Amino acid sequence: MKILHSLWKGLWGQAYLLLILTTLMWGGNAIAGRLAVGQVSPMMLTGLRWVVVVSVMVPLFGRQVAAEWPKLRSRLGFTILMGTFGFTAFNALFYAAAHHTSAVNLTIFQGAIPVLVLLGTILIFGARVIPLQILGMIVTILGVVVVSVKADLEILKTLALNIGDVWMLIACLFYAGYTLGLRHRPAIPGLVFFTAMAVVAFVSSLPLVGLEFAQGTAQWPTPTGWLILLYVALAPSLLSQIFYMRGVELIGPARAGLFVNLVPVFGALLAVVLLGEPFAFYHALGLVLVLGGIWLAEQRR
């Protein structure tokens, strides 16, 4: 137990490692989303995963949430907005957009999150940005595009915008706002605040599940769907969100947000490993560009 505690304590201070693990789990979420088709309906998946998260976190941190309630109550509106838009709305819009636009468009639009976070950091917080940060951001986005279009410019030329792209852009705005908001969360432990947001996410997802039932499109998980749900709940919804909060706390929203561009790269690499898709040159090139862009942005001169 002491060894595990020491390992956890050491991990808790490593921002880069936490953020890489976060984006690796988010990349796995993209694979899980593909596998979930026909196994569980989108809003059912959105709602049930927060049931799992709440079932884990409330028994562990419920008493601390109650003890910190005065501080949470004074920022209740903020907490509700963070949980609703950062967790529920982002995923709901992501799933809805996937029914109207291509996977390539979804991936490219996710590259807007670091840009929006950096702009918000400058405009809202008045942060100073060095040229290498801007260059690093451009290089990482280039890496995302390379992976998304498989290094084929003809694919990029044929892309067209539709309502799904609009929904995805709104989703990116929500998550960028969530990332910036983490900088001003209540003065309580991160795990306690996450537990409160998870409860908000669960409650705010109920109307979406109800809408699926009303439309007759709700589907309970199949046996495979339950396995997918457990992964989505425990990795992308629980551990990765905690890691991301800590990463933002350690190095700030602008620098942490840049790591989001690793998501499509990891998603493509996991598709090679888990789905048997062929490994291509553009996978390696995209990974090099994204990691190189992050390295450039981290150079302090």
C-alpha positions as CSV (number, residue, x, y, z in Angstrom):
1,M,0.0,0.0,0.0
2,K,2.8,2.4,0.8
3,I,4.4,1.7,-2.5
4,L,1.2,2.4,-4.4
5,H,0.8,5.6,-2.3
6,S,4.3,6.7,-3.3
7,L,3.7,5.9,-6.9
8,W,0.5,7.9,-6.9
9,K,2.1,10.8,-5.1
10,G,4.9,10.9,-7.6
11,L,2.5,10.7,-10.6
12,W,0.4,13.5,-9.1
13,G,3.2,16.0,-9.6
14,Q,4.1,15.1,-13.2
15,A,2.0,17.3,-15.4
16,Y,3.3,16.0,-18.7
17,L,2.7,12.4,-17.8
18,L,-0.8,13.1,-16.5
19,L,-1.7,15.0,-19.6
20,I,-0.3,12.3,-21.9
21,L,-2.2,9.6,-20.0
22,T,-5.3,11.8,-20.2
23,T,-5.1,12.2,-24.0
24,L,-4.3,8.5,-24.4
25,M,-7.6,7.6,-22.6
26,W,-9.5,10.2,-24.6
27,G,-8.1,8.6,-27.8
28,G,-9.4,5.3,-26.5
29,N,-12.7,6.9,-26.1
30,A,-12.9,7.5,-29.8
31,I,-12.3,3.8,-30.4
32,A,-14.9,3.0,-27.8
33,G,-17.3,5.3,-29.6
34,R,-16.9,3.3,-32.8
35,L,-17.3,0.0,-31.0
36,A,-20.4,1.3,-29.2
37,V,-22.5,1.6,-32.4
38,G,-25.3,-0.9,-32.2
39,Q,-24.3,-1.8,-28.6
40,V,-25.7,1.1,-26.7
41,S,-27.4,4.4,-27.8
42,P,-25.4,7.6,-27.5
43,M,-27.3,9.4,-24.8
44,M,-27.7,6.2,-22.8
45,L,-24.0,5.9,-22.9
46,T,-23.6,9.5,-21.8
47,G,-26.0,9.1,-18.9
48,L,-24.9,5.7,-17.6
49,R,-21.3,6.5,-17.5
50,W,-21.9,9.2,-15.0
51,V,-24.0,6.8,-13.0
52,V,-20.8,4.7,-12.7
53,V,-18.6,7.7,-11.9
54,V,-21.0,8.9,-9.2
55,S,-21.2,5.4,-7.7
56,V,-17.5,5.4,-7.4
57,M,-16.8,9.0,-6.2
58,V,-19.7,9.7,-3.8
59,P,-18.9,6.9,-1.4
60,L,-15.3,7.9,-1.4
61,F,-15.7,11.7,-1.2
62,G,-19.3,12.4,-0.3
63,R,-18.5,13.3,3.2
64,Q,-15.8,15.8,2.0
65,V,-18.3,17.3,-0.4
66,A,-20.7,17.8,2.5
67,A,-17.9,19.3,4.6
68,E,-17.0,21.7,1.7
69,W,-20.6,22.5,1.0
70,P,-20.4,26.1,2.2
71,K,-17.7,26.9,-0.3
72,L,-19.5,24.9,-3.1
73,R,-22.8,26.7,-2.3
74,S,-21.1,30.1,-2.7
75,R,-20.0,28.9,-6.2
76,L,-23.0,26.7,-7.0
77,G,-23.8,28.4,-10.3
78,F,-20.2,28.0,-11.4
79,T,-20.1,24.3,-10.4
80,I,-23.3,23.6,-12.3
81,L,-22.1,25.4,-15.5
82,M,-18.8,23.5,-15.3
83,G,-20.4,20.1,-14.9
84,T,-23.2,20.7,-17.4
85,F,-21.2,22.3,-20.3
86,G,-17.7,20.7,-19.6
87,F,-19.0,17.2,-19.2
88,T,-22.5,16.6,-20.4
89,A,-23.0,19.1,-23.2
90,F,-19.6,18.5,-24.8
91,N,-20.2,14.8,-25.1
92,A,-23.8,15.1,-26.1
93,L,-22.9,17.5,-28.9
94,F,-19.9,15.3,-29.9
95,Y,-22.2,12.3,-30.3
96,A,-24.8,14.3,-32.1
97,A,-22.2,15.8,-34.5
98,A,-20.9,12.3,-35.3
99,H,-24.3,11.5,-37.0
100,H,-24.0,14.4,-39.4
101,T,-20.3,14.9,-40.2
102,S,-17.3,12.8,-41.0
103,A,-14.7,11.5,-38.5
104,V,-12.1,13.7,-40.3
105,N,-14.1,16.8,-39.5
106,L,-14.6,15.8,-35.9
107,T,-10.9,15.3,-35.4
108,I,-9.9,18.5,-37.1
109,F,-12.4,20.6,-35.1
110,Q,-11.0,19.2,-31.8
111,G,-7.8,20.9,-32.8
112,A,-9.6,24.2,-32.2
113,I,-9.7,23.6,-28.5
114,P,-6.1,24.5,-27.8
115,V,-6.5,27.6,-30.0
116,L,-9.6,28.7,-28.2
117,V,-7.9,28.1,-24.8
118,L,-4.9,30.1,-25.8
119,L,-7.0,33.0,-27.1
120,G,-9.1,32.9,-23.8
121,T,-5.9,32.9,-21.7
122,I,-4.8,36.1,-23.6
123,L,-8.1,37.9,-23.8
124,I,-9.6,37.0,-20.4
125,F,-6.5,36.6,-18.2
126,G,-4.2,38.9,-20.0
127,A,-1.5,36.3,-20.2
128,R,1.7,36.9,-22.3
129,V,2.4,34.5,-25.1
130,I,5.8,34.0,-26.5
131,P,6.3,33.3,-30.3
132,L,7.4,29.7,-29.7
133,Q,4.1,29.0,-28.1
134,I,2.2,30.2,-31.2
135,L,4.6,28.3,-33.4
136,G,4.2,25.1,-31.3
137,M,0.4,25.4,-31.5
138,I,0.6,25.7,-35.3
139,V,2.8,22.7,-35.6
140,T,0.6,20.6,-33.4
141,I,-2.5,21.5,-35.4
142,L,-0.6,20.6,-38.6
143,G,0.0,17.2,-37.0
144,V,-3.7,16.8,-36.3
145,V,-4.5,17.6,-39.9
146,V,-1.9,15.2,-41.3
147,V,-3.4,12.3,-39.2
148,S,-7.0,13.3,-40.0
149,V,-6.6,13.5,-43.8
150,K,-4.0,10.7,-43.9
151,A,-1.5,13.1,-45.4
152,D,-3.7,13.4,-48.5
153,L,-4.5,17.0,-49.5
154,E,-7.2,15.8,-51.8
155,I,-9.2,14.7,-48.8
156,L,-8.8,18.1,-47.3
157,K,-10.1,19.8,-50.4
158,T,-13.3,17.8,-50.5
159,L,-14.3,18.6,-46.9
160,A,-17.6,20.5,-46.5
161,L,-19.2,22.1,-43.5
162,N,-22.6,21.0,-42.2
163,I,-24.8,21.2,-39.1
164,G,-22.6,18.5,-37.4
165,D,-19.6,20.8,-37.8
166,V,-21.4,23.6,-36.2
167,W,-22.4,21.4,-33.2
168,M,-18.8,20.2,-32.9
169,L,-17.5,23.8,-32.9
170,I,-19.9,24.6,-30.1
171,A,-18.7,21.6,-28.2
172,C,-15.1,22.8,-28.5
173,L,-16.2,26.2,-27.2
174,F,-17.7,24.5,-24.2
175,Y,-14.7,22.5,-23.4
176,A,-12.3,25.4,-23.9
177,G,-14.5,27.4,-21.5
178,Y,-14.4,24.5,-19.0
179,T,-10.6,24.4,-19.3
180,L,-10.3,28.1,-18.6
181,G,-12.8,27.8,-15.8
182,L,-10.6,25.2,-14.0
183,R,-8.2,28.0,-13.2
184,H,-10.8,29.6,-10.9
185,R,-12.5,26.6,-9.3
186,P,-13.5,26.9,-5.6
187,A,-10.7,26.6,-3.1
188,I,-11.4,22.9,-2.3
189,P,-9.5,19.7,-3.1
190,G,-9.7,18.8,-6.8
191,L,-11.2,15.3,-6.2
192,V,-14.0,16.9,-4.1
193,F,-14.8,19.4,-6.8
194,F,-14.8,16.7,-9.5
195,T,-17.2,14.7,-7.4
196,A,-19.6,17.6,-7.3
197,M,-19.3,18.2,-11.1
198,A,-19.9,14.5,-11.7
199,V,-23.2,14.7,-9.8
200,V,-24.1,17.7,-11.9
201,A,-23.2,15.8,-15.1
202,F,-25.4,12.9,-14.0
203,V,-28.4,15.1,-13.3
204,S,-28.0,17.2,-16.5
205,S,-27.7,14.0,-18.6
206,L,-31.1,12.7,-17.5
207,P,-33.2,14.9,-19.8
208,L,-31.1,13.7,-22.8
209,V,-31.7,10.0,-21.9
210,G,-35.4,10.8,-21.4
211,L,-35.4,12.4,-24.9
212,E,-34.0,9.2,-26.4
213,F,-36.8,7.2,-24.7
214,A,-39.4,9.6,-26.0
215,Q,-38.1,9.3,-29.5
216,G,-37.9,5.5,-29.3
217,T,-34.2,5.5,-30.0
218,A,-32.9,4.5,-26.5
219,Q,-31.0,1.2,-26.4
220,W,-29.8,-0.5,-23.2
221,P,-26.3,-1.8,-23.4
222,T,-25.7,-5.3,-24.7
223,P,-23.1,-7.4,-22.9
224,T,-20.4,-5.8,-25.1
225,G,-22.0,-2.5,-24.5
226,W,-21.6,-2.9,-20.7
227,L,-17.9,-3.5,-21.2
228,I,-17.6,-0.4,-23.4
229,L,-19.5,1.6,-20.8
230,L,-17.2,0.5,-18.0
231,Y,-14.2,1.6,-20.0
232,V,-15.8,4.9,-20.9
233,A,-16.8,5.6,-17.3
234,L,-13.6,4.6,-15.5
235,A,-11.0,5.9,-18.0
236,P,-12.2,8.9,-20.1
237,S,-14.9,10.0,-17.6
238,L,-13.1,9.4,-14.3
239,L,-9.4,9.1,-14.3
240,S,-8.7,11.3,-17.3
241,Q,-10.8,14.2,-16.0
242,I,-9.1,14.0,-12.7
243,F,-5.7,13.9,-14.4
244,Y,-6.7,16.8,-16.7
245,M,-7.8,19.0,-13.8
246,R,-4.5,18.3,-12.1
247,G,-2.5,19.0,-15.3
248,V,-4.3,22.4,-15.7
249,E,-3.6,23.2,-12.0
250,L,0.2,22.4,-12.5
251,I,1.0,24.2,-15.8
252,G,-2.1,26.3,-16.6
253,P,-4.9,26.0,-19.1
254,A,-3.0,27.3,-22.2
255,R,-0.1,24.8,-21.9
256,A,-2.3,21.9,-20.8
257,G,-4.9,22.6,-23.6
258,L,-2.1,22.0,-26.2
259,F,-2.0,18.4,-25.2
260,V,-5.5,17.9,-26.5
261,N,-4.0,17.6,-30.0
262,L,-2.6,14.3,-29.0
263,V,-6.1,12.8,-28.9
264,P,-6.5,12.2,-32.7
265,V,-3.0,10.8,-32.9
266,F,-3.5,8.4,-30.1
267,G,-6.9,7.5,-31.5
268,A,-5.3,6.6,-34.8
269,L,-2.5,4.6,-33.2
270,L,-5.0,2.7,-31.0
271,A,-7.0,1.9,-34.0
272,V,-3.9,0.2,-35.4
273,V,-3.4,-1.8,-32.3
274,L,-7.0,-2.6,-31.3
275,L,-8.9,-2.6,-34.6
276,G,-6.1,-4.0,-36.8
277,E,-5.9,-0.9,-39.1
278,P,-2.6,-0.6,-41.0
279,F,0.2,1.6,-39.6
280,A,1.1,4.2,-42.1
281,F,3.7,6.9,-42.5
282,Y,1.2,9.6,-41.7
283,H,0.7,8.1,-38.2
284,A,4.4,8.6,-37.4
285,L,4.6,12.0,-39.1
286,G,1.5,13.3,-37.2
287,L,2.9,12.1,-33.8
288,V,6.2,13.7,-34.5
289,L,4.6,17.0,-35.4
290,V,2.2,17.1,-32.4
291,L,5.0,16.1,-29.9
292,G,7.4,18.5,-31.6
293,G,4.8,21.3,-31.4
294,I,4.3,20.7,-27.7
295,W,8.1,20.7,-27.2
296,L,8.4,24.0,-29.0
297,A,5.6,25.6,-27.0
298,E,7.3,24.5,-23.7
299,Q,10.6,26.2,-24.5
300,R,11.1,29.1,-22.2
301,R,13.7,31.6,-23.5
